[in-house]
């Protein structure tokens, strides 16, 4: 292929090698000479990232609400960061907090559904649809907002969307309370009857982004080969660099080093896990780190690279799974996650659960910083993204879906101002947030699930 013309480099330029297809980040050479970026096709569509953390929030309890564990006391732009959200204070100008919305479709509609909240909630998070109670193949829920966006704006990218997760999944068979496991295994639904599998293995995600569509056997051989994927495109890189300006060469080098660093971390994990040492997660794929921190950060890095190269504009990331009993020692709490979420309304235990919530939130700045520091068209990736973080559960001890924790980050190409806390009226559907999100990223959607309108942000 020809990388450079007298006009400009294509936004879809790709470095290809044996088993490698590496899209490029935005470079100055991708805008025609002497043309402002904002007047070219180099201005990207917003990226949409939806992140679920299960089990709700300590701030959704009566005690936690009174103590403002999650929601700030003040509304508007002069809100004070709560104990749980304080790790995000550096990104105040990019943050929109929406308090007190309810996700009623995640609750029980009939007596037979009572108690099954943990096994249907994830399927409702991005669909606002009430899932059918079944253990068979006749599953039924709704289309999730990430897939609505991917179906409209992701068809001209190499991957319409990516779906990632952290905890082990088993999308076959049935779980408890009469629900098929698939309801709790994914947050992405291409249609009411088509849940999408989520990738837990960083190696597999890496291959999705940088593989060339070779056969599974060829991909396996490529993984066994020594050396970086960058070795297979070294000549192409040299040709491209020779025709770029100094700023673009520096940008390209930083990008390639990011790719190589992720590759090194995956290789290090695989080497450790295949060495015969005892693993904390023996059932997980060989590329999955024992460390929750490292696993989450790898997945954030891969999403950032996917957005940077416009390989996809849409990601869904499930950071845990309901009834997960992982211990997050970094939070300072030694009680397993699910056990801690059933705190019996005891104030001391609610305070411990808030510490776990804070720990999970504290991982977001790593991703936000990565996006903010990544040039993208006429701005940066955080300005050009809309990130949804929250839970379909409210008070997990009561298995309710009231006052669910939700926040938005990013500017969605200027459609969100940030630095805002909005408190919704009582009984406002969380589906209103989903409608608002889709409208902010350019979709003309009237309603979803039980929505009644838009959130004023």
Secondary structure, DSSP 8 states (H G I E B T S, - for coil): -----SS---TT-EEEETTEEEE----GGGS-TT--GGGSTTS---EEEEEE-SSB-GGGSHHHHHTTSSS-SS-BTT----TTTGGGGGGGGGEEEEES-B-GGGS-SSGGGTT-GGGTHHHHHTT-------SSS-------HHHHHHHHHSTTSS-S-EEEESS----SSB-GGG-BTHHHH-S-EEETTEE---B--HHHHHHHHH--S--HHHHHHHHHSSS-GGGGGHHHHHHHHHTS-HHHHHHHHHHHHHHHHHHHHHHHHHHHHTTT---TTTTS-TT--S-HHHHHHHHHHHHHHHHHTTS-SEEEEE---TT-----GGGT--S-HHHHH--TT-HHHHHHHHHHHHHHHTTHHHHHHHHHTSEETTEETTTTEEEEEE-S-SBTTTT--SS--EEEES-TTTT---SEEEE--TT-BTHHHHHHHHHHTT------TT--S----
